Amino acid sequence: MSVLELQQSVLNSLQNLKSLDALKKLFWSQLNYERVNKELSRRKMTDVVANELIDEPLLLASGGTDNAFLS
């Protein structure tokens, strides 16, 4: 797949993003990030931030040198 085709594919996915499964597919399949899929603790969050969350925060993927990029 060319760079232009990948860009168009990612753009289409973002424009039609309607579910967590679609977001996982974007990171894991199209962008080839390493799967993490791990719930994050709210312990270090401020009460204001933690109270805004509906569900537990989820770390979907990581990438880059030493997996330093988290998403």
mmCIF file of the N, C-alpha and C atoms, coordinates in Angstrom:
data_MODEL
# 
_entry.id   MODEL 
# 
loop_
_atom_site.group_PDB 
_atom_site.id 
_atom_site.type_symbol 
_atom_site.label_atom_id 
_atom_site.label_alt_id 
_atom_site.label_comp_id 
_atom_site.label_asym_id 
_atom_site.label_entity_id 
_atom_site.label_seq_id 
_atom_site.pdbx_PDB_ins_code 
_atom_site.Cartn_x 
_atom_site.Cartn_y 
_atom_site.Cartn_z 
_atom_site.occupancy 
_atom_site.B_iso_or_equiv 
_atom_site.pdbx_formal_charge 
_atom_site.auth_seq_id 
_atom_site.auth_comp_id 
_atom_site.auth_asym_id 
_atom_site.auth_atom_id 
_atom_site.pdbx_PDB_model_num 
ATOM 1   N N  . MET A 1 1  ? 0.849   -1.170 0.000  1.00 0.00 ? 1  MET A N  1 
ATOM 2   C CA . MET A 1 1  ? 0.000   0.000  0.000  1.00 0.00 ? 1  MET A CA 1 
ATOM 3   C C  . MET A 1 1  ? 0.897   1.236  0.000  1.00 0.00 ? 1  MET A C  1 
ATOM 4   N N  . SER A 1 2  ? 0.625   2.171  -0.881 1.00 0.00 ? 2  SER A N  1 
ATOM 5   C CA . SER A 1 2  ? 1.423   3.394  -0.959 1.00 0.00 ? 2  SER A CA 1 
ATOM 6   C C  . SER A 1 2  ? 1.096   4.317  0.214  1.00 0.00 ? 2  SER A C  1 
ATOM 7   N N  . VAL A 1 3  ? 1.940   5.287  0.414  1.00 0.00 ? 3  VAL A N  1 
ATOM 8   C CA . VAL A 1 3  ? 1.730   6.253  1.499  1.00 0.00 ? 3  VAL A CA 1 
ATOM 9   C C  . VAL A 1 3  ? 0.404   6.983  1.296  1.00 0.00 ? 3  VAL A C  1 
ATOM 10  N N  . LEU A 1 4  ? 0.119   7.365  0.071  1.00 0.00 ? 4  LEU A N  1 
ATOM 11  C CA . LEU A 1 4  ? -1.126  8.072  -0.229 1.00 0.00 ? 4  LEU A CA 1 
ATOM 12  C C  . LEU A 1 4  ? -2.346  7.191  0.064  1.00 0.00 ? 4  LEU A C  1 
ATOM 13  N N  . GLU A 1 5  ? -2.258  5.912  -0.291 1.00 0.00 ? 5  GLU A N  1 
ATOM 14  C CA . GLU A 1 5  ? -3.366  4.990  -0.009 1.00 0.00 ? 5  GLU A CA 1 
ATOM 15  C C  . GLU A 1 5  ? -3.559  4.797  1.491  1.00 0.00 ? 5  GLU A C  1 
ATOM 16  N N  . LEU A 1 6  ? -2.459  4.708  2.229  1.00 0.00 ? 6  LEU A N  1 
ATOM 17  C CA . LEU A 1 6  ? -2.541  4.576  3.685  1.00 0.00 ? 6  LEU A CA 1 
ATOM 18  C C  . LEU A 1 6  ? -3.164  5.821  4.298  1.00 0.00 ? 6  LEU A C  1 
ATOM 19  N N  . GLN A 1 7  ? -2.741  6.982  3.843  1.00 0.00 ? 7  GLN A N  1 
ATOM 20  C CA . GLN A 1 7  ? -3.318  8.232  4.352  1.00 0.00 ? 7  GLN A CA 1 
ATOM 21  C C  . GLN A 1 7  ? -4.816  8.279  4.100  1.00 0.00 ? 7  GLN A C  1 
ATOM 22  N N  . GLN A 1 8  ? -5.246  7.890  2.917  1.00 0.00 ? 8  GLN A N  1 
ATOM 23  C CA . GLN A 1 8  ? -6.666  7.902  2.589  1.00 0.00 ? 8  GLN A CA 1 
ATOM 24  C C  . GLN A 1 8  ? -7.424  6.886  3.433  1.00 0.00 ? 8  GLN A C  1 
ATOM 25  N N  . SER A 1 9  ? -6.836  5.740  3.650  1.00 0.00 ? 9  SER A N  1 
ATOM 26  C CA . SER A 1 9  ? -7.457  4.698  4.470  1.00 0.00 ? 9  SER A CA 1 
ATOM 27  C C  . SER A 1 9  ? -7.626  5.165  5.922  1.00 0.00 ? 9  SER A C  1 
ATOM 28  N N  . VAL A 1 10 ? -6.591  5.797  6.470  1.00 0.00 ? 10 VAL A N  1 
ATOM 29  C CA . VAL A 1 10 ? -6.662  6.314  7.839  1.00 0.00 ? 10 VAL A CA 1 
ATOM 30  C C  . VAL A 1 10 ? -7.692  7.433  7.923  1.00 0.00 ? 10 VAL A C  1 
ATOM 31  N N  . LEU A 1 11 ? -7.705  8.317  6.952  1.00 0.00 ? 11 LEU A N  1 
ATOM 32  C CA . LEU A 1 11 ? -8.686  9.403  6.924  1.00 0.00 ? 11 LEU A CA 1 
ATOM 33  C C  . LEU A 1 11 ? -10.106 8.841  6.897  1.00 0.00 ? 11 LEU A C  1 
ATOM 34  N N  . ASN A 1 12 ? -10.347 7.858  6.052  1.00 0.00 ? 12 ASN A N  1 
ATOM 35  C CA . ASN A 1 12 ? -11.674 7.227  5.983  1.00 0.00 ? 12 ASN A CA 1 
ATOM 36  C C  . ASN A 1 12 ? -12.051 6.609  7.327  1.00 0.00 ? 12 ASN A C  1 
ATOM 37  N N  . SER A 1 13 ? -11.098 5.934  7.954  1.00 0.00 ? 13 SER A N  1 
ATOM 38  C CA . SER A 1 13 ? -11.370 5.320  9.263  1.00 0.00 ? 13 SER A CA 1 
ATOM 39  C C  . SER A 1 13 ? -11.713 6.374  10.299 1.00 0.00 ? 13 SER A C  1 
ATOM 40  N N  . LEU A 1 14 ? -10.983 7.473  10.311 1.00 0.00 ? 14 LEU A N  1 
ATOM 41  C CA . LEU A 1 14 ? -11.245 8.539  11.281 1.00 0.00 ? 14 LEU A CA 1 
ATOM 42  C C  . LEU A 1 14 ? -12.601 9.194  11.041 1.00 0.00 ? 14 LEU A C  1 
ATOM 43  N N  . GLN A 1 15 ? -12.955 9.380  9.787  1.00 0.00 ? 15 GLN A N  1 
ATOM 44  C CA . GLN A 1 15 ? -14.235 10.002 9.467  1.00 0.00 ? 15 GLN A CA 1 
ATOM 45  C C  . GLN A 1 15 ? -15.415 9.112  9.824  1.00 0.00 ? 15 GLN A C  1 
ATOM 46  N N  . ASN A 1 16 ? -15.197 7.816  9.854  1.00 0.00 ? 16 ASN A N  1 
ATOM 47  C CA . ASN A 1 16 ? -16.271 6.862  10.143 1.00 0.00 ? 16 ASN A CA 1 
ATOM 48  C C  . ASN A 1 16 ? -16.118 6.189  11.504 1.00 0.00 ? 16 ASN A C  1 
ATOM 49  N N  . LEU A 1 17 ? -15.317 6.781  12.358 1.00 0.00 ? 17 LEU A N  1 
ATOM 50  C CA . LEU A 1 17 ? -15.036 6.201  13.671 1.00 0.00 ? 17 LEU A CA 1 
ATOM 51  C C  . LEU A 1 17 ? -16.270 6.262  14.557 1.00 0.00 ? 17 LEU A C  1 
ATOM 52  N N  . LYS A 1 18 ? -16.807 5.077  14.889 1.00 0.00 ? 18 LYS A N  1 
ATOM 53  C CA . LYS A 1 18 ? -18.041 5.044  15.668 1.00 0.00 ? 18 LYS A CA 1 
ATOM 54  C C  . LYS A 1 18 ? -17.988 4.063  16.827 1.00 0.00 ? 18 LYS A C  1 
ATOM 55  N N  . SER A 1 19 ? -16.874 3.391  17.013 1.00 0.00 ? 19 SER A N  1 
ATOM 56  C CA . SER A 1 19 ? -16.822 2.404  18.090 1.00 0.00 ? 19 SER A CA 1 
ATOM 57  C C  . SER A 1 19 ? -15.384 2.215  18.569 1.00 0.00 ? 19 SER A C  1 
ATOM 58  N N  . LEU A 1 20 ? -15.260 1.657  19.749 1.00 0.00 ? 20 LEU A N  1 
ATOM 59  C CA . LEU A 1 20 ? -13.948 1.335  20.291 1.00 0.00 ? 20 LEU A CA 1 
ATOM 60  C C  . LEU A 1 20 ? -13.265 0.277  19.428 1.00 0.00 ? 20 LEU A C  1 
ATOM 61  N N  . ASP A 1 21 ? -14.029 -0.676 18.928 1.00 0.00 ? 21 ASP A N  1 
ATOM 62  C CA . ASP A 1 21 ? -13.449 -1.709 18.070 1.00 0.00 ? 21 ASP A CA 1 
ATOM 63  C C  . ASP A 1 21 ? -12.848 -1.108 16.799 1.00 0.00 ? 21 ASP A C  1 
ATOM 64  N N  . ALA A 1 22 ? -13.506 -0.108 16.247 1.00 0.00 ? 22 ALA A N  1 
ATOM 65  C CA . ALA A 1 22 ? -12.981 0.552  15.049 1.00 0.00 ? 22 ALA A CA 1 
ATOM 66  C C  . ALA A 1 22 ? -11.678 1.296  15.373 1.00 0.00 ? 22 ALA A C  1 
ATOM 67  N N  . LEU A 1 23 ? -11.611 1.900  16.557 1.00 0.00 ? 23 LEU A N  1 
ATOM 68  C CA . LEU A 1 23 ? -10.390 2.592  16.971 1.00 0.00 ? 23 LEU A CA 1 
ATOM 69  C C  . LEU A 1 23 ? -9.253  1.595  17.172 1.00 0.00 ? 23 LEU A C  1 
ATOM 70  N N  . LYS A 1 24 ? -9.555  0.465  17.795 1.00 0.00 ? 24 LYS A N  1 
ATOM 71  C CA . LYS A 1 24 ? -8.539  -0.576 17.970 1.00 0.00 ? 24 LYS A CA 1 
ATOM 72  C C  . LYS A 1 24 ? -8.023  -1.055 16.617 1.00 0.00 ? 24 LYS A C  1 
ATOM 73  N N  . LYS A 1 25 ? -8.927  -1.275 15.676 1.00 0.00 ? 25 LYS A N  1 
ATOM 74  C CA . LYS A 1 25 ? -8.525  -1.723 14.336 1.00 0.00 ? 25 LYS A CA 1 
ATOM 75  C C  . LYS A 1 25 ? -7.605  -0.694 13.680 1.00 0.00 ? 25 LYS A C  1 
ATOM 76  N N  . LEU A 1 26 ? -7.932  0.583  13.853 1.00 0.00 ? 26 LEU A N  1 
ATOM 77  C CA . LEU A 1 26 ? -7.101  1.644  13.283 1.00 0.00 ? 26 LEU A CA 1 
ATOM 78  C C  . LEU A 1 26 ? -5.676  1.559  13.822 1.00 0.00 ? 26 LEU A C  1 
ATOM 79  N N  . PHE A 1 27 ? -5.527  1.508  15.145 1.00 0.00 ? 27 PHE A N  1 
ATOM 80  C CA . PHE A 1 27 ? -4.186  1.467  15.733 1.00 0.00 ? 27 PHE A CA 1 
ATOM 81  C C  . PHE A 1 27 ? -3.470  0.153  15.447 1.00 0.00 ? 27 PHE A C  1 
ATOM 82  N N  . TRP A 1 28 ? -4.157  -0.968 15.607 1.00 0.00 ? 28 TRP A N  1 
ATOM 83  C CA . TRP A 1 28 ? -3.505  -2.267 15.533 1.00 0.00 ? 28 TRP A CA 1 
ATOM 84  C C  . TRP A 1 28 ? -3.302  -2.760 14.111 1.00 0.00 ? 28 TRP A C  1 
ATOM 85  N N  . SER A 1 29 ? -4.228  -2.505 13.224 1.00 0.00 ? 29 SER A N  1 
ATOM 86  C CA . SER A 1 29 ? -4.134  -3.054 11.872 1.00 0.00 ? 29 SER A CA 1 
ATOM 87  C C  . SER A 1 29 ? -3.594  -2.047 10.863 1.00 0.00 ? 29 SER A C  1 
ATOM 88  N N  . GLN A 1 30 ? -4.187  -0.872 10.830 1.00 0.00 ? 30 GLN A N  1 
ATOM 89  C CA . GLN A 1 30 ? -3.778  0.100  9.812  1.00 0.00 ? 30 GLN A CA 1 
ATOM 90  C C  . GLN A 1 30 ? -2.465  0.780  10.170 1.00 0.00 ? 30 GLN A C  1 
ATOM 91  N N  . LEU A 1 31 ? -2.287  1.163  11.429 1.00 0.00 ? 31 LEU A N  1 
ATOM 92  C CA . LEU A 1 31 ? -1.093  1.910  11.828 1.00 0.00 ? 31 LEU A CA 1 
ATOM 93  C C  . LEU A 1 31 ? 0.004   1.016  12.396 1.00 0.00 ? 31 LEU A C  1 
ATOM 94  N N  . ASN A 1 32 ? -0.314  -0.255 12.612 1.00 0.00 ? 32 ASN A N  1 
ATOM 95  C CA . ASN A 1 32 ? 0.657   -1.260 13.071 1.00 0.00 ? 32 ASN A CA 1 
ATOM 96  C C  . ASN A 1 32 ? 1.334   -0.930 14.396 1.00 0.00 ? 32 ASN A C  1 
ATOM 97  N N  . TYR A 1 33 ? 0.593   -0.370 15.327 1.00 0.00 ? 33 TYR A N  1 
ATOM 98  C CA . TYR A 1 33 ? 1.112   -0.175 16.676 1.00 0.00 ? 33 TYR A CA 1 
ATOM 99  C C  . TYR A 1 33 ? 1.054   -1.500 17.429 1.00 0.00 ? 33 TYR A C  1 
ATOM 100 N N  . GLU A 1 34 ? 1.877   -1.626 18.449 1.00 0.00 ? 34 GLU A N  1 
ATOM 101 C CA . GLU A 1 34 ? 1.863   -2.808 19.299 1.00 0.00 ? 34 GLU A CA 1 
ATOM 102 C C  . GLU A 1 34 ? 0.613   -2.785 20.169 1.00 0.00 ? 34 GLU A C  1 
ATOM 103 N N  . ARG A 1 35 ? -0.067  -3.914 20.262 1.00 0.00 ? 35 ARG A N  1 
ATOM 104 C CA . ARG A 1 35 ? -1.263  -4.013 21.105 1.00 0.00 ? 35 ARG A CA 1 
ATOM 105 C C  . ARG A 1 35 ? -0.874  -3.938 22.575 1.00 0.00 ? 35 ARG A C  1 
ATOM 106 N N  . VAL A 1 36 ? -1.622  -3.132 23.331 1.00 0.00 ? 36 VAL A N  1 
ATOM 107 C CA . VAL A 1 36 ? -1.461  -3.089 24.777 1.00 0.00 ? 36 VAL A CA 1 
ATOM 108 C C  . VAL A 1 36 ? -2.797  -3.479 25.411 1.00 0.00 ? 36 VAL A C  1 
ATOM 109 N N  . ASN A 1 37 ? -3.848  -2.732 25.091 1.00 0.00 ? 37 ASN A N  1 
ATOM 110 C CA . ASN A 1 37 ? -5.214  -3.037 25.531 1.00 0.00 ? 37 ASN A CA 1 
ATOM 111 C C  . ASN A 1 37 ? -5.289  -3.281 27.038 1.00 0.00 ? 37 ASN A C  1 
ATOM 112 N N  . LYS A 1 38 ? -4.844  -2.291 27.812 1.00 0.00 ? 38 LYS A N  1 
ATOM 113 C CA . LYS A 1 38 ? -4.750  -2.424 29.261 1.00 0.00 ? 38 LYS A CA 1 
ATOM 114 C C  . LYS A 1 38 ? -5.438  -1.233 29.934 1.00 0.00 ? 38 LYS A C  1 
ATOM 115 N N  . GLU A 1 39 ? -6.259  -1.521 30.946 1.00 0.00 ? 39 GLU A N  1 
ATOM 116 C CA . GLU A 1 39 ? -6.898  -0.439 31.691 1.00 0.00 ? 39 GLU A CA 1 
ATOM 117 C C  . GLU A 1 39 ? -5.844  0.319  32.498 1.00 0.00 ? 39 GLU A C  1 
ATOM 118 N N  . LEU A 1 40 ? -6.033  1.627  32.583 1.00 0.00 ? 40 LEU A N  1 
ATOM 119 C CA . LEU A 1 40 ? -5.129  2.481  33.341 1.00 0.00 ? 40 LEU A CA 1 
ATOM 120 C C  . LEU A 1 40 ? -5.759  2.849  34.679 1.00 0.00 ? 40 LEU A C  1 
ATOM 121 N N  . SER A 1 41 ? -4.927  3.046  35.643 1.00 0.00 ? 41 SER A N  1 
ATOM 122 C CA . SER A 1 41 ? -5.396  3.428  36.967 1.00 0.00 ? 41 SER A CA 1 
ATOM 123 C C  . SER A 1 41 ? -5.789  4.903  36.980 1.00 0.00 ? 41 SER A C  1 
ATOM 124 N N  . ARG A 1 42 ? -6.803  5.219  37.759 1.00 0.00 ? 42 ARG A N  1 
ATOM 125 C CA . ARG A 1 42 ? -7.211  6.615  37.943 1.00 0.00 ? 42 ARG A CA 1 
ATOM 126 C C  . ARG A 1 42 ? -6.452  7.273  39.093 1.00 0.00 ? 42 ARG A C  1 
ATOM 127 N N  . ARG A 1 43 ? -5.628  6.513  39.777 1.00 0.00 ? 43 ARG A N  1 
ATOM 128 C CA . ARG A 1 43 ? -4.953  6.983  40.994 1.00 0.00 ? 43 ARG A CA 1 
ATOM 129 C C  . ARG A 1 43 ? -4.208  8.303  40.829 1.00 0.00 ? 43 ARG A C  1 
ATOM 130 N N  . LYS A 1 44 ? -3.517  8.480  39.738 1.00 0.00 ? 44 LYS A N  1 
ATOM 131 C CA . LYS A 1 44 ? -2.702  9.684  39.543 1.00 0.00 ? 44 LYS A CA 1 
ATOM 132 C C  . LYS A 1 44 ? -3.476  10.820 38.882 1.00 0.00 ? 44 LYS A C  1 
ATOM 133 N N  . MET A 1 45 ? -4.750  10.600 38.593 1.00 0.00 ? 45 MET A N  1 
ATOM 134 C CA . MET A 1 45 ? -5.567  11.639 37.958 1.00 0.00 ? 45 MET A CA 1 
ATOM 135 C C  . MET A 1 45 ? -6.169  12.538 39.022 1.00 0.00 ? 45 MET A C  1 
ATOM 136 N N  . THR A 1 46 ? -6.361  13.770 38.634 1.00 0.00 ? 46 THR A N  1 
ATOM 137 C CA . THR A 1 46 ? -7.061  14.670 39.548 1.00 0.00 ? 46 THR A CA 1 
ATOM 138 C C  . THR A 1 46 ? -8.519  14.238 39.622 1.00 0.00 ? 46 THR A C  1 
ATOM 139 N N  . ASP A 1 47 ? -9.196  14.629 40.677 1.00 0.00 ? 47 ASP A N  1 
ATOM 140 C CA . ASP A 1 47 ? -10.612 14.296 40.824 1.00 0.00 ? 47 ASP A CA 1 
ATOM 141 C C  . ASP A 1 47 ? -11.425 14.858 39.668 1.00 0.00 ? 47 ASP A C  1 
ATOM 142 N N  . VAL A 1 48 ? -11.072 16.047 39.215 1.00 0.00 ? 48 VAL A N  1 
ATOM 143 C CA . VAL A 1 48 ? -11.799 16.679 38.110 1.00 0.00 ? 48 VAL A CA 1 
ATOM 144 C C  . VAL A 1 48 ? -11.729 15.805 36.867 1.00 0.00 ? 48 VAL A C  1 
ATOM 145 N N  . VAL A 1 49 ? -10.546 15.311 36.540 1.00 0.00 ? 49 VAL A N  1 
ATOM 146 C CA . VAL A 1 49 ? -10.374 14.463 35.359 1.00 0.00 ? 49 VAL A CA 1 
ATOM 147 C C  . VAL A 1 49 ? -11.064 13.119 35.570 1.00 0.00 ? 49 VAL A C  1 
ATOM 148 N N  . ALA A 1 50 ? -10.827 12.485 36.698 1.00 0.00 ? 50 ALA A N  1 
ATOM 149 C CA . ALA A 1 50 ? -11.404 11.165 36.969 1.00 0.00 ? 50 ALA A CA 1 
ATOM 150 C C  . ALA A 1 50 ? -12.925 11.202 36.937 1.00 0.00 ? 50 ALA A C  1 
ATOM 151 N N  . ASN A 1 51 ? -13.521 12.279 37.416 1.00 0.00 ? 51 ASN A N  1 
ATOM 152 C CA . ASN A 1 51 ? -14.978 12.390 37.440 1.00 0.00 ? 51 ASN A CA 1 
ATOM 153 C C  . ASN A 1 51 ? -15.585 12.590 36.056 1.00 0.00 ? 51 ASN A C  1 
ATOM 154 N N  . GLU A 1 52 ? -14.801 12.988 35.084 1.00 0.00 ? 52 GLU A N  1 
ATOM 155 C CA . GLU A 1 52 ? -15.286 13.181 33.717 1.00 0.00 ? 52 GLU A CA 1 
ATOM 156 C C  . GLU A 1 52 ? -15.331 11.875 32.924 1.00 0.00 ? 52 GLU A C  1 
ATOM 157 N N  . LEU A 1 53 ? -14.665 10.858 33.413 1.00 0.00 ? 53 LEU A N  1 
ATOM 158 C CA . LEU A 1 53 ? -14.589 9.591  32.689 1.00 0.00 ? 53 LEU A CA 1 
ATOM 159 C C  . LEU A 1 53 ? -15.835 8.746  32.918 1.00 0.00 ? 53 LEU A C  1 
ATOM 160 N N  . ILE A 1 54 ? -16.336 8.169  31.855 1.00 0.00 ? 54 ILE A N  1 
ATOM 161 C CA . ILE A 1 54 ? -17.479 7.266  31.944 1.00 0.00 ? 54 ILE A CA 1 
ATOM 162 C C  . ILE A 1 54 ? -16.991 5.873  32.319 1.00 0.00 ? 54 ILE A C  1 
ATOM 163 N N  . ASP A 1 55 ? -15.940 5.411  31.648 1.00 0.00 ? 55 ASP A N  1 
ATOM 164 C CA . ASP A 1 55 ? -15.356 4.091  31.880 1.00 0.00 ? 55 ASP A CA 1 
ATOM 165 C C  . ASP A 1 55 ? -13.905 4.264  32.312 1.00 0.00 ? 55 ASP A C  1 
ATOM 166 N N  . GLU A 1 56 ? -13.300 3.144  32.653 1.00 0.00 ? 56 GLU A N  1 
ATOM 167 C CA . GLU A 1 56 ? -11.877 3.183  32.974 1.00 0.00 ? 56 GLU A CA 1 
ATOM 168 C C  . GLU A 1 56 ? -11.100 3.568  31.721 1.00 0.00 ? 56 GLU A C  1 
ATOM 169 N N  . PRO A 1 57 ? -10.059 4.405  31.860 1.00 0.00 ? 57 PRO A N  1 
ATOM 170 C CA . PRO A 1 57 ? -9.239  4.740  30.697 1.00 0.00 ? 57 PRO A CA 1 
ATOM 171 C C  . PRO A 1 57 ? -8.514  3.494  30.205 1.00 0.00 ? 57 PRO A C  1 
ATOM 172 N N  . LEU A 1 58 ? -8.294  3.453  28.891 1.00 0.00 ? 58 LEU A N  1 
ATOM 173 C CA . LEU A 1 58 ? -7.718  2.266  28.271 1.00 0.00 ? 58 LEU A CA 1 
ATOM 174 C C  . LEU A 1 58 ? -6.522  2.659  27.415 1.00 0.00 ? 58 LEU A C  1 
ATOM 175 N N  . LEU A 1 59 ? -5.385  2.038  27.679 1.00 0.00 ? 59 LEU A N  1 
ATOM 176 C CA . LEU A 1 59 ? -4.211  2.213  26.835 1.00 0.00 ? 59 LEU A CA 1 
ATOM 177 C C  . LEU A 1 59 ? -4.326  1.189  25.717 1.00 0.00 ? 59 LEU A C  1 
ATOM 178 N N  . LEU A 1 60 ? -4.546  1.642  24.503 1.00 0.00 ? 60 LEU A N  1 
ATOM 179 C CA . LEU A 1 60 ? -4.772  0.744  23.373 1.00 0.00 ? 60 LEU A CA 1 
ATOM 180 C C  . LEU A 1 60 ? -3.484  0.213  22.769 1.00 0.00 ? 60 LEU A C  1 
ATOM 181 N N  . ALA A 1 61 ? -2.497  1.103  22.583 1.00 0.00 ? 61 ALA A N  1 
ATOM 182 C CA . ALA A 1 61 ? -1.342  0.713  21.791 1.00 0.00 ? 61 ALA A CA 1 
ATOM 183 C C  . ALA A 1 61 ? -0.114  1.517  22.179 1.00 0.00 ? 61 ALA A C  1 
ATOM 184 N N  . SER A 1 62 ? 1.033   1.014  21.740 1.00 0.00 ? 62 SER A N  1 
ATOM 185 C CA . SER A 1 62 ? 2.283   1.735  21.944 1.00 0.00 ? 62 SER A CA 1 
ATOM 186 C C  . SER A 1 62 ? 3.145   1.551  20.697 1.00 0.00 ? 62 SER A C  1 
ATOM 187 N N  . GLY A 1 63 ? 4.142   2.411  20.569 1.00 0.00 ? 63 GLY A N  1 
ATOM 188 C CA . GLY A 1 63 ? 5.027   2.313  19.415 1.00 0.00 ? 63 GLY A CA 1 
ATOM 189 C C  . GLY A 1 63 ? 6.246   3.178  19.608 1.00 0.00 ? 63 GLY A C  1 
ATOM 190 N N  . GLY A 1 64 ? 7.094   3.213  18.617 1.00 0.00 ? 64 GLY A N  1 
ATOM 191 C CA . GLY A 1 64 ? 8.296   4.025  18.667 1.00 0.00 ? 64 GLY A CA 1 
ATOM 192 C C  . GLY A 1 64 ? 9.418   3.334  19.422 1.00 0.00 ? 64 GLY A C  1 
ATOM 193 N N  . THR A 1 65 ? 10.502  4.046  19.605 1.00 0.00 ? 65 THR A N  1 
ATOM 194 C CA . THR A 1 65 ? 11.656  3.526  20.312 1.00 0.00 ? 65 THR A CA 1 
ATOM 195 C C  . THR A 1 65 ? 11.284  3.210  21.746 1.00 0.00 ? 65 THR A C  1 
ATOM 196 N N  . ASP A 1 66 ? 11.539  1.987  22.164 1.00 0.00 ? 66 ASP A N  1 
ATOM 197 C CA . ASP A 1 66 ? 11.196  1.507  23.507 1.00 0.00 ? 66 ASP A CA 1 
ATOM 198 C C  . ASP A 1 66 ? 9.726   1.700  23.834 1.00 0.00 ? 66 ASP A C  1 
ATOM 199 N N  . ASN A 1 67 ? 8.877   1.667  22.809 1.00 0.00 ? 67 ASN A N  1 
ATOM 200 C CA . ASN A 1 67 ? 7.417   1.862  22.974 1.00 0.00 ? 67 ASN A CA 1 
ATOM 201 C C  . ASN A 1 67 ? 7.101   3.127  23.765 1.00 0.00 ? 67 ASN A C  1 
ATOM 202 N N  . ALA A 1 68 ? 7.851   4.191  23.498 1.00 0.00 ? 68 ALA A N  1 
ATOM 203 C CA . ALA A 1 68 ? 7.694   5.449  24.228 1.00 0.00 ? 68 ALA A CA 1 
ATOM 204 C C  . ALA A 1 68 ? 6.430   6.197  23.842 1.00 0.00 ? 68 ALA A C  1 
ATOM 205 N N  . PHE A 1 69 ? 5.864   5.920  22.666 1.00 0.00 ? 69 PHE A N  1 
ATOM 206 C CA . PHE A 1 69 ? 4.630   6.581  22.235 1.00 0.00 ? 69 PHE A CA 1 
ATOM 207 C C  . PHE A 1 69 ? 3.449   5.715  22.668 1.00 0.00 ? 69 PHE A C  1 
ATOM 208 N N  . LEU A 1 70 ? 2.561   6.295  23.464 1.00 0.00 ? 70 LEU A N  1 
ATOM 209 C CA . LEU A 1 70 ? 1.405   5.561  23.967 1.00 0.00 ? 70 LEU A CA 1 
ATOM 210 C C  . LEU A 1 70 ? 0.144   6.188  23.436 1.00 0.00 ? 70 LEU A C  1 
ATOM 211 N N  . SER A 1 71 ? -0.860  5.342  23.124 1.00 0.00 ? 71 SER A N  1 
ATOM 212 C CA . SER A 1 71 ? -2.130  5.866  22.643 1.00 0.00 ? 71 SER A CA 1 
ATOM 213 C C  . SER A 1 71 ? -3.273  5.083  23.226 1.00 0.00 ? 71 SER A C  1 
# 
